[in-house]
């Protein structure tokens, strides 16, 4: 996405699939129409911001096995 989004007040939640292995993804669901994603090990680092529609398409593709086994 090309728009700048201020994530300073974001409420981040860890993915329930992350487990305790240190490879964790966090999402902020308080941005209507957008899905900010970040690495929980680097909370001050960069975040990726996808359209909600694009993120839903990606998740559906992963669930259907489009990228192979993950």
C-alpha positions in Angstrom: 0.0 0.0 0.0 1.2 3.5 -0.7 -0.7 5.4 1.9 1.0 6.5 5.2 -0.7 5.2 8.2 0.1 6.4 11.7 0.4 3.2 13.8 1.4 5.0 17.0 -1.9 4.2 18.8 -2.4 0.7 17.3 -3.6 -2.1 19.5 -1.4 -5.1 18.5 -2.5 -8.7 19.0 -0.3 -11.8 18.5 -1.5 -14.4 16.0 -2.9 -17.5 17.8 -0.9 -19.6 15.4 2.4 -18.1 16.4 3.0 -20.4 19.4 6.0 -19.8 21.6 8.8 -20.5 19.1 9.6 -16.9 18.7 8.4 -16.6 15.2 5.4 -14.4 15.9 3.2 -12.1 13.8 1.1 -9.4 15.3 -1.8 -7.6 13.7 -3.7 -4.4 14.5 -7.4 -4.7 13.8 -8.4 -1.2 14.7 -7.9 0.3 11.3 -11.0 -0.2 9.1 -10.2 -1.4 5.6 -6.5 -2.0 6.5 -4.5 -4.7 8.1 -1.2 -3.7 9.7 1.2 -6.6 10.3 4.5 -6.6 12.3 7.1 -8.9 13.7 6.5 -9.2 17.5 10.3 -9.6 18.1 10.8 -6.2 16.6 7.9 -4.0 17.8 9.7 -0.8 17.0 10.6 -2.0 13.6 8.7 -1.6 10.3 5.1 -2.8 9.9 3.5 -3.8 6.6 0.1 -2.4 5.9 -2.2 -4.3 3.5 -5.7 -3.6 2.4 -8.1 -5.8 4.4 -9.3 -7.3 1.1 -5.7 -8.1 0.1 -5.0 -9.7 3.5 -8.2 -11.8 3.4 -7.2 -13.0 -0.1 -3.7 -14.0 1.1 -5.1 -15.9 4.2 -7.6 -17.7 2.0 -4.8 -18.7 -0.4 -2.7 -20.0 2.5 -5.6 -22.0 3.9 -6.4 -23.5 0.5 -2.8 -24.7 0.0 -2.1 -22.4 -2.9 1.5 -21.9 -1.6 2.1 -25.5 -0.7 2.4 -26.7 2.9 3.3 -24.1 5.4 
